[in-house]
């Protein structure tokens, strides 16, 4: 994980970002900054070279 200063610096370079978090149930992903509000969190899994959204 990067320190907060590095994250703030990197955020200034892009219009948006993809956030990933780990939960007890698995991993979740969402998009932030491309629209006025972040997308909801989606459960996902990696299947070979593919990302599969669940739910």
CHARMM internal coordinates of N, CA and C (Angstrom, degrees):
IC EDIT
DIST 1 N 1 CA 1.4513
DIST 1 CA 1 C 1.5218
ANGL 1 N 1 CA 1 C 107.82
DIST 1 C 2 N 1.3228
ANGL 1 CA 1 C 2 N 115.50
DIHE 1 N 1 CA 1 C 2 N 143.73
DIST 2 N 2 CA 1.4626
ANGL 1 C 2 N 2 CA 120.75
DIHE 1 CA 1 C 2 N 2 CA 179.07
DIST 2 CA 2 C 1.5267
ANGL 2 N 2 CA 2 C 110.53
DIHE 1 C 2 N 2 CA 2 C -87.98
DIST 2 C 3 N 1.3214
ANGL 2 CA 2 C 3 N 116.33
DIHE 2 N 2 CA 2 C 3 N 157.10
DIST 3 N 3 CA 1.4581
ANGL 2 C 3 N 3 CA 119.46
DIHE 2 CA 2 C 3 N 3 CA 175.98
DIST 3 CA 3 C 1.5305
ANGL 3 N 3 CA 3 C 109.23
DIHE 2 C 3 N 3 CA 3 C -73.32
DIST 3 C 4 N 1.3191
ANGL 3 CA 3 C 4 N 115.99
DIHE 3 N 3 CA 3 C 4 N 162.01
DIST 4 N 4 CA 1.4716
ANGL 3 C 4 N 4 CA 121.82
DIHE 3 CA 3 C 4 N 4 CA -174.04
DIST 4 CA 4 C 1.5261
ANGL 4 N 4 CA 4 C 112.27
DIHE 3 C 4 N 4 CA 4 C -60.05
DIST 4 C 5 N 1.3223
ANGL 4 CA 4 C 5 N 118.59
DIHE 4 N 4 CA 4 C 5 N -38.37
DIST 5 N 5 CA 1.4678
ANGL 4 C 5 N 5 CA 121.70
DIHE 4 CA 4 C 5 N 5 CA 179.81
DIST 5 CA 5 C 1.5296
ANGL 5 N 5 CA 5 C 110.76
DIHE 4 C 5 N 5 CA 5 C -61.67
DIST 5 C 6 N 1.3086
ANGL 5 CA 5 C 6 N 117.11
DIHE 5 N 5 CA 5 C 6 N -42.75
DIST 6 N 6 CA 1.4649
ANGL 5 C 6 N 6 CA 121.33
DIHE 5 CA 5 C 6 N 6 CA 178.67
DIST 6 CA 6 C 1.5208
ANGL 6 N 6 CA 6 C 110.83
DIHE 5 C 6 N 6 CA 6 C -64.80
DIST 6 C 7 N 1.3161
ANGL 6 CA 6 C 7 N 117.58
DIHE 6 N 6 CA 6 C 7 N -42.47
DIST 7 N 7 CA 1.4645
ANGL 6 C 7 N 7 CA 121.47
DIHE 6 CA 6 C 7 N 7 CA 179.43
DIST 7 CA 7 C 1.5191
ANGL 7 N 7 CA 7 C 110.67
DIHE 6 C 7 N 7 CA 7 C -62.25
DIST 7 C 8 N 1.3187
ANGL 7 CA 7 C 8 N 118.25
DIHE 7 N 7 CA 7 C 8 N -45.55
DIST 8 N 8 CA 1.4691
ANGL 7 C 8 N 8 CA 121.88
DIHE 7 CA 7 C 8 N 8 CA 179.00
DIST 8 CA 8 C 1.5241
ANGL 8 N 8 CA 8 C 110.35
DIHE 7 C 8 N 8 CA 8 C -61.02
DIST 8 C 9 N 1.3099
ANGL 8 CA 8 C 9 N 117.83
DIHE 8 N 8 CA 8 C 9 N -42.57
DIST 9 N 9 CA 1.4669
ANGL 8 C 9 N 9 CA 121.89
DIHE 8 CA 8 C 9 N 9 CA 178.76
DIST 9 CA 9 C 1.5229
ANGL 9 N 9 CA 9 C 110.70
DIHE 8 C 9 N 9 CA 9 C -62.32
DIST 9 C 10 N 1.3175
ANGL 9 CA 9 C 10 N 117.64
DIHE 9 N 9 CA 9 C 10 N -45.90
DIST 10 N 10 CA 1.4640
ANGL 9 C 10 N 10 CA 120.99
DIHE 9 CA 9 C 10 N 10 CA -179.83
DIST 10 CA 10 C 1.5282
ANGL 10 N 10 CA 10 C 112.09
DIHE 9 C 10 N 10 CA 10 C -65.13
DIST 10 C 11 N 1.3350
ANGL 10 CA 10 C 11 N 118.31
DIHE 10 N 10 CA 10 C 11 N -37.95
DIST 11 N 11 CA 1.4642
ANGL 10 C 11 N 11 CA 121.53
DIHE 10 CA 10 C 11 N 11 CA 179.76
DIST 11 CA 11 C 1.5256
ANGL 11 N 11 CA 11 C 111.77
DIHE 10 C 11 N 11 CA 11 C -59.84
DIST 11 C 12 N 1.3276
ANGL 11 CA 11 C 12 N 118.05
DIHE 11 N 11 CA 11 C 12 N -31.88
DIST 12 N 12 CA 1.4630
ANGL 11 C 12 N 12 CA 121.69
DIHE 11 CA 11 C 12 N 12 CA -178.80
DIST 12 CA 12 C 1.5253
ANGL 12 N 12 CA 12 C 112.04
DIHE 11 C 12 N 12 CA 12 C -68.68
DIST 12 C 13 N 1.3094
ANGL 12 CA 12 C 13 N 118.44
DIHE 12 N 12 CA 12 C 13 N -20.06
DIST 13 N 13 CA 1.4602
ANGL 12 C 13 N 13 CA 122.66
DIHE 12 CA 12 C 13 N 13 CA -175.80
DIST 13 CA 13 C 1.5262
ANGL 13 N 13 CA 13 C 113.50
DIHE 12 C 13 N 13 CA 13 C -85.77
DIST 13 C 14 N 1.3275
ANGL 13 CA 13 C 14 N 118.17
DIHE 13 N 13 CA 13 C 14 N -12.54
DIST 14 N 14 CA 1.4591
ANGL 13 C 14 N 14 CA 121.49
DIHE 13 CA 13 C 14 N 14 CA -171.95
DIST 14 CA 14 C 1.5215
ANGL 14 N 14 CA 14 C 111.43
DIHE 13 C 14 N 14 CA 14 C -129.58
DIST 14 C 15 N 1.3487
ANGL 14 CA 14 C 15 N 115.74
DIHE 14 N 14 CA 14 C 15 N 155.03
DIST 15 N 15 CA 1.4623
ANGL 14 C 15 N 15 CA 121.32
DIHE 14 CA 14 C 15 N 15 CA 176.77
DIST 15 CA 15 C 1.5245
ANGL 15 N 15 CA 15 C 111.77
DIHE 14 C 15 N 15 CA 15 C -73.67
DIST 15 C 16 N 1.3005
ANGL 15 CA 15 C 16 N 116.90
DIHE 15 N 15 CA 15 C 16 N -30.85
DIST 16 N 16 CA 1.4535
ANGL 15 C 16 N 16 CA 121.34
DIHE 15 CA 15 C 16 N 16 CA -178.07
DIST 16 CA 16 C 1.5120
ANGL 16 N 16 CA 16 C 110.29
DIHE 15 C 16 N 16 CA 16 C -159.63
DIST 16 C 17 N 1.3261
ANGL 16 CA 16 C 17 N 115.12
DIHE 16 N 16 CA 16 C 17 N -177.76
DIST 17 N 17 CA 1.4610
ANGL 16 C 17 N 17 CA 119.06
DIHE 16 CA 16 C 17 N 17 CA -179.77
DIST 17 CA 17 C 1.5166
ANGL 17 N 17 CA 17 C 109.78
DIHE 16 C 17 N 17 CA 17 C -153.59
DIST 17 C 18 N 1.3077
ANGL 17 CA 17 C 18 N 114.50
DIHE 17 N 17 CA 17 C 18 N 162.48
DIST 18 N 18 CA 1.4544
ANGL 17 C 18 N 18 CA 122.40
DIHE 17 CA 17 C 18 N 18 CA 173.69
DIST 18 CA 18 C 1.5273
ANGL 18 N 18 CA 18 C 106.71
DIHE 17 C 18 N 18 CA 18 C -103.78
DIST 18 C 19 N 1.3301
ANGL 18 CA 18 C 19 N 116.20
DIHE 18 N 18 CA 18 C 19 N 123.80
DIST 19 N 19 CA 1.4626
ANGL 18 C 19 N 19 CA 120.85
DIHE 18 CA 18 C 19 N 19 CA 177.87
DIST 19 CA 19 C 1.5200
ANGL 19 N 19 CA 19 C 109.07
DIHE 18 C 19 N 19 CA 19 C -102.14
DIST 19 C 20 N 1.3083
ANGL 19 CA 19 C 20 N 116.14
DIHE 19 N 19 CA 19 C 20 N 140.92
DIST 20 N 20 CA 1.4603
ANGL 19 C 20 N 20 CA 122.79
DIHE 19 CA 19 C 20 N 20 CA 178.48
DIST 20 CA 20 C 1.5214
ANGL 20 N 20 CA 20 C 107.49
DIHE 19 C 20 N 20 CA 20 C -128.44
DIST 20 C 21 N 1.3335
ANGL 20 CA 20 C 21 N 115.36
DIHE 20 N 20 CA 20 C 21 N 137.84
DIST 21 N 21 CA 1.4622
ANGL 20 C 21 N 21 CA 118.92
DIHE 20 CA 20 C 21 N 21 CA 176.24
DIST 21 CA 21 C 1.5290
ANGL 21 N 21 CA 21 C 109.44
DIHE 20 C 21 N 21 CA 21 C -138.52
DIST 21 C 22 N 1.3177
ANGL 21 CA 21 C 22 N 113.91
DIHE 21 N 21 CA 21 C 22 N 154.55
DIST 22 N 22 CA 1.4607
ANGL 21 C 22 N 22 CA 120.43
DIHE 21 CA 21 C 22 N 22 CA 178.46
DIST 22 CA 22 C 1.5193
ANGL 22 N 22 CA 22 C 108.90
DIHE 21 C 22 N 22 CA 22 C -105.24
DIST 22 C 23 N 1.3068
ANGL 22 CA 22 C 23 N 115.93
DIHE 22 N 22 CA 22 C 23 N 130.74
DIST 23 N 23 CA 1.4622
ANGL 22 C 23 N 23 CA 122.84
DIHE 22 CA 22 C 23 N 23 CA 177.31
DIST 23 CA 23 C 1.5237
ANGL 23 N 23 CA 23 C 108.26
DIHE 22 C 23 N 23 CA 23 C -119.45
DIST 23 C 24 N 1.3206
ANGL 23 CA 23 C 24 N 116.92
DIHE 23 N 23 CA 23 C 24 N 170.44
DIST 24 N 24 CA 1.4690
ANGL 23 C 24 N 24 CA 119.56
DIHE 23 CA 23 C 24 N 24 CA 176.93
DIST 24 CA 24 C 1.5222
ANGL 24 N 24 CA 24 C 111.27
DIHE 23 C 24 N 24 CA 24 C -60.49
DIST 24 C 25 N 1.3504
ANGL 24 CA 24 C 25 N 116.75
DIHE 24 N 24 CA 24 C 25 N -32.74
DIST 25 N 25 CA 1.4615
ANGL 24 C 25 N 25 CA 121.99
DIHE 24 CA 24 C 25 N 25 CA -177.02
DIST 25 CA 25 C 1.5220
ANGL 25 N 25 CA 25 C 112.30
DIHE 24 C 25 N 25 CA 25 C -81.93
DIST 25 C 26 N 1.3201
ANGL 25 CA 25 C 26 N 118.19
DIHE 25 N 25 CA 25 C 26 N -12.53
DIST 26 N 26 CA 1.4640
ANGL 25 C 26 N 26 CA 121.65
DIHE 25 CA 25 C 26 N 26 CA -177.24
DIST 26 CA 26 C 1.5217
ANGL 26 N 26 CA 26 C 110.47
DIHE 25 C 26 N 26 CA 26 C 142.36
DIST 26 C 27 N 1.3271
ANGL 26 CA 26 C 27 N 115.53
DIHE 26 N 26 CA 26 C 27 N -155.07
DIST 27 N 27 CA 1.4595
ANGL 26 C 27 N 27 CA 121.08
DIHE 26 CA 26 C 27 N 27 CA -176.74
DIST 27 CA 27 C 1.5236
ANGL 27 N 27 CA 27 C 111.16
DIHE 26 C 27 N 27 CA 27 C -103.16
DIST 27 C 28 N 1.3474
ANGL 27 CA 27 C 28 N 116.31
DIHE 27 N 27 CA 27 C 28 N 151.85
DIST 28 N 28 CA 1.4568
ANGL 27 C 28 N 28 CA 122.53
DIHE 27 CA 27 C 28 N 28 CA 176.79
DIST 28 CA 28 C 1.5217
ANGL 28 N 28 CA 28 C 109.49
DIHE 27 C 28 N 28 CA 28 C -132.06
DIST 28 C 29 N 1.3482
ANGL 28 CA 28 C 29 N 115.21
DIHE 28 N 28 CA 28 C 29 N 154.62
DIST 29 N 29 CA 1.4606
ANGL 28 C 29 N 29 CA 121.80
DIHE 28 CA 28 C 29 N 29 CA -176.46
DIST 29 CA 29 C 1.5277
ANGL 29 N 29 CA 29 C 108.81
DIHE 28 C 29 N 29 CA 29 C -139.72
DIST 29 C 30 N 1.3501
ANGL 29 CA 29 C 30 N 116.91
DIHE 29 N 29 CA 29 C 30 N 148.16
DIST 30 N 30 CA 1.4627
ANGL 29 C 30 N 30 CA 121.18
DIHE 29 CA 29 C 30 N 30 CA 173.77
DIST 30 CA 30 C 1.5229
ANGL 30 N 30 CA 30 C 109.01
DIHE 29 C 30 N 30 CA 30 C -154.95
DIST 30 C 31 N 1.3373
ANGL 30 CA 30 C 31 N 115.64
DIHE 30 N 30 CA 30 C 31 N 161.55
DIST 31 N 31 CA 1.4640
ANGL 30 C 31 N 31 CA 122.25
DIHE 30 CA 30 C 31 N 31 CA 176.92
DIST 31 CA 31 C 1.5252
ANGL 31 N 31 CA 31 C 108.58
DIHE 30 C 31 N 31 CA 31 C -105.06
DIST 31 C 32 N 1.3347
ANGL 31 CA 31 C 32 N 116.59
DIHE 31 N 31 CA 31 C 32 N 138.02
DIST 32 N 32 CA 1.4605
ANGL 31 C 32 N 32 CA 122.90
DIHE 31 CA 31 C 32 N 32 CA -178.32
DIST 32 CA 32 C 1.5246
ANGL 32 N 32 CA 32 C 108.71
DIHE 31 C 32 N 32 CA 32 C -131.44
DIST 32 C 33 N 1.3495
ANGL 32 CA 32 C 33 N 116.80
DIHE 32 N 32 CA 32 C 33 N 133.62
DIST 33 N 33 CA 1.4568
ANGL 32 C 33 N 33 CA 120.63
DIHE 32 CA 32 C 33 N 33 CA 172.58
DIST 33 CA 33 C 1.5140
ANGL 33 N 33 CA 33 C 115.59
DIHE 32 C 33 N 33 CA 33 C 97.21
DIST 33 C 34 N 1.3300
ANGL 33 CA 33 C 34 N 118.38
DIHE 33 N 33 CA 33 C 34 N -10.57
DIST 34 N 34 CA 1.4582
ANGL 33 C 34 N 34 CA 120.90
DIHE 33 CA 33 C 34 N 34 CA 179.73
DIST 34 CA 34 C 1.5227
ANGL 34 N 34 CA 34 C 111.35
DIHE 33 C 34 N 34 CA 34 C -86.16
DIST 34 C 35 N 1.3221
ANGL 34 CA 34 C 35 N 116.74
DIHE 34 N 34 CA 34 C 35 N -24.55
DIST 35 N 35 CA 1.4625
ANGL 34 C 35 N 35 CA 124.31
DIHE 34 CA 34 C 35 N 35 CA 178.09
DIST 35 CA 35 C 1.5287
ANGL 35 N 35 CA 35 C 107.24
DIHE 34 C 35 N 35 CA 35 C -131.15
DIST 35 C 36 N 1.3377
ANGL 35 CA 35 C 36 N 117.79
DIHE 35 N 35 CA 35 C 36 N 168.45
DIST 36 N 36 CA 1.4707
ANGL 35 C 36 N 36 CA 118.59
DIHE 35 CA 35 C 36 N 36 CA -178.31
DIST 36 CA 36 C 1.5324
ANGL 36 N 36 CA 36 C 114.23
DIHE 35 C 36 N 36 CA 36 C -56.25
DIST 36 C 37 N 1.3279
ANGL 36 CA 36 C 37 N 117.65
DIHE 36 N 36 CA 36 C 37 N -33.44
DIST 37 N 37 CA 1.4632
ANGL 36 C 37 N 37 CA 121.30
DIHE 36 CA 36 C 37 N 37 CA 179.26
DIST 37 CA 37 C 1.5249
ANGL 37 N 37 CA 37 C 109.38
DIHE 36 C 37 N 37 CA 37 C -119.27
DIST 37 C 38 N 1.3198
ANGL 37 CA 37 C 38 N 117.71
DIHE 37 N 37 CA 37 C 38 N 149.06
DIST 38 N 38 CA 1.4698
ANGL 37 C 38 N 38 CA 119.43
DIHE 37 CA 37 C 38 N 38 CA 174.42
DIST 38 CA 38 C 1.5325
ANGL 38 N 38 CA 38 C 110.43
DIHE 37 C 38 N 38 CA 38 C -63.40
DIST 38 C 39 N 1.3193
ANGL 38 CA 38 C 39 N 116.72
DIHE 38 N 38 CA 38 C 39 N 154.00
DIST 39 N 39 CA 1.4583
ANGL 38 C 39 N 39 CA 119.59
DIHE 38 CA 38 C 39 N 39 CA 173.15
DIST 39 CA 39 C 1.5223
ANGL 39 N 39 CA 39 C 108.41
DIHE 38 C 39 N 39 CA 39 C -70.36
DIST 39 C 40 N 1.3313
ANGL 39 CA 39 C 40 N 116.66
DIHE 39 N 39 CA 39 C 40 N 163.72
DIST 40 N 40 CA 1.4675
ANGL 39 C 40 N 40 CA 117.43
DIHE 39 CA 39 C 40 N 40 CA 172.53
DIST 40 CA 40 C 1.5279
ANGL 40 N 40 CA 40 C 110.30
DIHE 39 C 40 N 40 CA 40 C -66.55
DIST 40 C 41 N 1.3003
ANGL 40 CA 40 C 41 N 116.59
DIHE 40 N 40 CA 40 C 41 N 164.99
DIST 41 N 41 CA 1.4651
ANGL 40 C 41 N 41 CA 121.14
DIHE 40 CA 40 C 41 N 41 CA 174.84
DIST 41 CA 41 C 1.5219
ANGL 41 N 41 CA 41 C 108.34
DIHE 40 C 41 N 41 CA 41 C -76.71
DIST 41 C 42 N 1.3447
ANGL 41 CA 41 C 42 N 116.35
DIHE 41 N 41 CA 41 C 42 N 135.73
DIST 42 N 42 CA 1.4562
ANGL 41 C 42 N 42 CA 122.72
DIHE 41 CA 41 C 42 N 42 CA 177.56
DIST 42 CA 42 C 1.5233
ANGL 42 N 42 CA 42 C 109.17
DIHE 41 C 42 N 42 CA 42 C -118.00
DIST 42 C 43 N 1.3360
ANGL 42 CA 42 C 43 N 115.88
DIHE 42 N 42 CA 42 C 43 N 134.92
DIST 43 N 43 CA 1.4591
ANGL 42 C 43 N 43 CA 120.04
DIHE 42 CA 42 C 43 N 43 CA 172.06
DIST 43 CA 43 C 1.5199
ANGL 43 N 43 CA 43 C 107.81
DIHE 42 C 43 N 43 CA 43 C -70.62
DIST 43 C 44 N 1.3211
ANGL 43 CA 43 C 44 N 116.99
DIHE 43 N 43 CA 43 C 44 N 144.14
DIST 44 N 44 CA 1.4580
ANGL 43 C 44 N 44 CA 120.19
DIHE 43 CA 43 C 44 N 44 CA 178.06
DIST 44 CA 44 C 1.5155
ANGL 44 N 44 CA 44 C 110.38
DIHE 43 C 44 N 44 CA 44 C -149.17
DIST 44 C 45 N 1.3224
ANGL 44 CA 44 C 45 N 114.08
DIHE 44 N 44 CA 44 C 45 N 163.99
DIST 45 N 45 CA 1.4593
ANGL 44 C 45 N 45 CA 120.76
DIHE 44 CA 44 C 45 N 45 CA 172.85
DIST 45 CA 45 C 1.5185
ANGL 45 N 45 CA 45 C 108.01
DIHE 44 C 45 N 45 CA 45 C -141.72
DIST 45 C 46 N 1.3009
ANGL 45 CA 45 C 46 N 116.25
DIHE 45 N 45 CA 45 C 46 N 157.82
DIST 46 N 46 CA 1.4582
ANGL 45 C 46 N 46 CA 121.54
DIHE 45 CA 45 C 46 N 46 CA 178.60
DIST 46 CA 46 C 1.5182
ANGL 46 N 46 CA 46 C 107.67
DIHE 45 C 46 N 46 CA 46 C -102.04
DIST 46 C 47 N 1.3370
ANGL 46 CA 46 C 47 N 114.86
DIHE 46 N 46 CA 46 C 47 N 126.31
DIST 47 N 47 CA 1.4620
ANGL 46 C 47 N 47 CA 122.35
DIHE 46 CA 46 C 47 N 47 CA 179.91
DIST 47 CA 47 C 1.5237
ANGL 47 N 47 CA 47 C 107.71
DIHE 46 C 47 N 47 CA 47 C -121.40
DIST 47 C 48 N 1.3096
ANGL 47 CA 47 C 48 N 116.40
DIHE 47 N 47 CA 47 C 48 N 93.57
DIST 48 N 48 CA 1.4678
ANGL 47 C 48 N 48 CA 120.26
DIHE 47 CA 47 C 48 N 48 CA -175.81
DIST 48 CA 48 C 1.5162
ANGL 48 N 48 CA 48 C 109.56
DIHE 47 C 48 N 48 CA 48 C 67.97
DIST 48 C 49 N 1.3405
ANGL 48 CA 48 C 49 N 117.09
DIHE 48 N 48 CA 48 C 49 N -117.84
DIST 49 N 49 CA 1.4649
ANGL 48 C 49 N 49 CA 122.18
DIHE 48 CA 48 C 49 N 49 CA 178.91
DIST 49 CA 49 C 1.5251
ANGL 49 N 49 CA 49 C 111.68
DIHE 48 C 49 N 49 CA 49 C -97.26
DIST 49 C 50 N 1.3330
ANGL 49 CA 49 C 50 N 118.31
DIHE 49 N 49 CA 49 C 50 N 8.53
DIST 50 N 50 CA 1.4626
ANGL 49 C 50 N 50 CA 122.51
DIHE 49 CA 49 C 50 N 50 CA -175.57
DIST 50 CA 50 C 1.5209
ANGL 50 N 50 CA 50 C 111.79
DIHE 49 C 50 N 50 CA 50 C -111.22
DIST 50 C 51 N 1.3294
ANGL 50 CA 50 C 51 N 115.43
DIHE 50 N 50 CA 50 C 51 N 148.02
DIST 51 N 51 CA 1.4607
ANGL 50 C 51 N 51 CA 122.11
DIHE 50 CA 50 C 51 N 51 CA 170.31
DIST 51 CA 51 C 1.5159
ANGL 51 N 51 CA 51 C 106.52
DIHE 50 C 51 N 51 CA 51 C -102.71
DIST 51 C 52 N 1.3195
ANGL 51 CA 51 C 52 N 117.50
DIHE 51 N 51 CA 51 C 52 N 123.67
DIST 52 N 52 CA 1.4555
ANGL 51 C 52 N 52 CA 122.94
DIHE 51 CA 51 C 52 N 52 CA -178.01
DIST 52 CA 52 C 1.5229
ANGL 52 N 52 CA 52 C 108.22
DIHE 51 C 52 N 52 CA 52 C -110.06
DIST 52 C 53 N 1.3493
ANGL 52 CA 52 C 53 N 116.51
DIHE 52 N 52 CA 52 C 53 N 116.28
DIST 53 N 53 CA 1.4632
ANGL 52 C 53 N 53 CA 120.93
DIHE 52 CA 52 C 53 N 53 CA 176.36
DIST 53 CA 53 C 1.5170
ANGL 53 N 53 CA 53 C 108.40
DIHE 52 C 53 N 53 CA 53 C -80.94
DIST 53 C 54 N 1.3300
ANGL 53 CA 53 C 54 N 116.17
DIHE 53 N 53 CA 53 C 54 N 136.70
DIST 54 N 54 CA 1.4635
ANGL 53 C 54 N 54 CA 121.24
DIHE 53 CA 53 C 54 N 54 CA 178.86
DIST 54 CA 54 C 1.5145
ANGL 54 N 54 CA 54 C 108.83
DIHE 53 C 54 N 54 CA 54 C -110.83
DIST 54 C 55 N 1.3400
ANGL 54 CA 54 C 55 N 114.93
DIHE 54 N 54 CA 54 C 55 N 148.34
DIST 55 N 55 CA 1.4497
ANGL 54 C 55 N 55 CA 119.22
DIHE 54 CA 54 C 55 N 55 CA 173.66
DIST 55 CA 55 C 1.4206
ANGL 55 N 55 CA 55 C 116.52
DIHE 54 C 55 N 55 CA 55 C 89.18
END
COOR INIT
IC SEED 1 N 1 CA 1 C
IC BUILD
